[in-house]
């Protein structure tokens, strides 16, 4: 992966305040930043963008949950850097996230530095 400024990022979270604050923080740090409120819009956005470099998704979403969304994303775009954020952590959820190949698991509430650590290009 390249430097963050050259990367496209997608955030999927139904919490409007998180979408707004993350967009404010990342829109000038990335080549492109999009934030949507559910997994279905996330898939549509990914197709329209031709994929992205980084996907950050909340676990609890209306409709498809974040883990199912990431499983689909990882199958279609295996090189995408993935981050699952959640306020509903459990050992089972972490194990399932690892099984499908989620790159980073972050507990809510989180800081922007935790997100930056998770998306640092390798």
N, C-alpha and C positions, 0 to 999 in steps of 0.2 A: 504494500500500500504506500501511497505517497503522503505528502504532508496534508494536514487537515484542510488547509486553504484550498486545496485542489479536489477535495472530496465532496460528494453529494450525500446528504443526510436526510433521513425521514424519521419523524417522531410520531408515534401513534399513542394518544392518551386522551381519554374522555374528560379529563380535568382541564377546563379552559385556562385556568391560571398557570398551569404547568406548560401548556402549549405556548401561551403568550410569553412567559418568562424565558423558556428555552429558545424560542424564535429570536427574541431580543438578544440573548446571549450568543447564539450561534450564527445568525444570519450574515455577519461580517467575518466570521472565522472559517466559513466553509464556502465552497464554490456555489452550492445551492442547499437551502434548508427548507423543508416542507414539514408542516405539522397538520395532522388530521385527527378526527375524534373517534374513529372506529376502524376495525380491521378491514372491513369491506372497502372503505375509502382508501385505506392503506394499500390494498392490492391494486386498486384502480390507479392510484398515484404511482406506484412502482412500475406498472406497465406503461403509463404515460411517460415516465422519466427514463424508461429503458433500464431500470434497475438503479440501485444506489450503492454507495460504498459502506454506509453505516445505517443500521436500523435500530432505533430505540423504541421499545413498546412496553406499555403497562400490561400487567397480567389480567386484571379485571377490566373488561371492556363490555359494552353492550353488544350482543350478537356473539360473534366468534371471539374466544378469549385470546390473549396475547401469546400464549404458548402454542396454540394451534396455528395462529398466524405465523409465528416464527418457524414452525416446522415446515409450513408451505414455502416460506421465503427461502429457507436454507436449501430445500430441495431444488428450487428454481434458480437460485443465485448462490451457489455453494461458497463463494469467496467473500460474501458480505460479512462485515463485522456486526455482531448482534449483541444487544444489551436488553435484558428483561428487568423491568423495574416493578416493584410491588410492595404494597403494605400488608399483604397476606402471605407471608413467608412460612414455609414448612419444609421439613427435610424431604418429604415426598416431592414437593414442587421443585426444589433444587436438584434432586436426583433426576427428575424427568427433564428438566432444562438441560442438564449435562448430557443426558442420553441423546437428545435430539441435536446437540451441538451448539447450544447457546454459549456465546463467548463470555459474557459477564452477567452476573446476577446482582442487582442493587436493591437494597431495602429502602422503602420510603419511610420517613422523609429523607431526601438526599440533598447533597450540595452540588453546585456546579463543578467543584473540584473533583468530586467522585465521578461525575460523568466525564469530565476531561481525562481523568486517569483511565477510564474504560475505553475511550475512543482514541487514545494516542496512537497514531499510526506506527505500525511495526516495521 
